Amino acid sequence: EQVRLIFREYLASKSTLHLIRTLREKGIRSKSWISARTGTKHNGGFYSKGMLYKLLHNRTYIGEVPHKD
């Protein structure tokens, strides 16, 4: 659902920087994770321009590559 929200906000926004501001205002962060090597928990951070670029160009998310049927 978070990815859908990001795409909706991207289509409605004026620029990537505007999208970053919008996501920060809404408190939207990347997922948290635990390091397999050390077991340290890392909280999800706010999206950067580079992170959004990768997400918005992900071939699975934009429908170019099927995922689980």
ABEGO torsion letter per residue (X at the ends): XAAAAAAAAAAABABAAAAAAAAAAAGBBBBBBBBAAAGBBBBBBBBBAAAAAAAAABAAAAGABBBGX
